[in-house]
Every structure is written in C-alpha cells, then in structure tokens.
Amino acid sequence: MLTEQTGYKLDVLPDGRMKVHKITHIFKDGKQIAEVFGEYGDYVPGQFDDPKAMADAPIKAMAAAIWTPEVKAAYAAKMK
C-alpha cells in the first residue's frame, strides 16, 4: 500500500528570513521509498502581517513562532 505524507524543510537565516521546501514523503507498506521536493519559498520577517499574504498554514505557524517583534524590528532596521 502506498501512502504520502507532506512535510517541510526549514532553514532560518541569521536575519530571520525563512527558506522553506515542501516535501512529500512516499511510503510503501510503512517504509519510506521516496522524497519529492516541491514548492520552495523564501519568506521575510513580517511578511504575514499582511492578511493577503499567501502560504500554507504550517508555514505561517512556523513564522509566528520564529518572527518575534524583536526579529521583525531588526529586519526592518536592516532593510532601511
């Protein structure tokens, strides 16, 4: 029996940017037989403060945990 499970590979850069790869894990009889790397996103601190910003719910949840007000402020200051 083949099954699939979606996961994410997350890299957080020192300035708070997140690089996220969506990964589909494919299993046969409970044993992983393949990984398929799909969508890739590069997100900046504060990006999801805009309600129109699009991303999967797990990515937004990771951002909420990582992007503290201090991280957002430091990134904004760096960009000026």
C-alpha positions in Angstrom: 0.0 0.0 0.0 1.4 3.4 -1.0 0.8 6.4 1.2 2.0 10.0 1.2 2.9 12.5 3.9 3.7 16.2 3.5 6.4 17.8 5.5 8.6 20.9 5.4 12.4 21.5 5.4 13.0 24.8 7.2 16.2 26.9 7.2 16.2 30.1 9.3 18.9 32.6 8.3 20.6 34.9 10.9 18.5 37.9 9.8 15.3 35.9 10.4 14.4 35.0 6.8 12.9 31.6 6.4 13.7 29.3 3.5 11.1 26.5 3.3 10.9 23.5 1.0 7.7 21.5 0.9 8.5 17.8 0.8 6.2 14.8 0.0 7.3 11.6 1.6 6.2 8.5 -0.1 5.8 5.2 1.8 5.2 1.7 0.7 3.9 -0.6 3.4 5.1 1.8 6.1 8.7 2.2 4.7 9.8 5.4 3.0 10.7 4.8 -0.6 11.0 8.4 -1.9 11.0 12.1 -1.2 9.7 14.6 -3.7 10.8 18.2 -3.2 8.0 20.5 -4.3 7.3 24.2 -3.7 10.0 26.4 -2.4 9.5 29.7 -0.6 11.7 32.5 0.7 9.9 34.5 3.4 10.9 37.7 5.2 10.1 38.7 8.8 6.8 40.4 9.0 5.6 39.1 5.6 2.5 37.5 7.0 1.4 40.7 8.9 -0.4 41.5 5.6 -3.6 39.4 5.7 -3.4 39.0 1.9 -0.1 37.1 2.2 -0.4 33.5 1.0 1.2 30.5 2.5 0.3 27.1 3.9 -0.9 27.1 7.5 2.2 25.2 8.8 4.5 27.8 7.2 2.5 30.7 8.9 2.7 28.8 12.2 6.5 28.5 11.9 6.7 32.2 11.1 4.6 33.1 14.1 7.0 31.1 16.4 10.2 32.5 14.8 9.3 36.1 14.0 9.1 37.8 17.4 8.5 41.5 17.4 12.3 41.9 18.0 13.2 39.9 14.9 10.7 41.9 12.8 12.1 45.2 14.1 15.7 44.1 13.5 15.0 43.0 9.9 13.1 46.2 9.2 16.0 48.3 10.5 18.4 46.3 8.4 16.4 47.0 5.3 16.4 50.8 5.7 
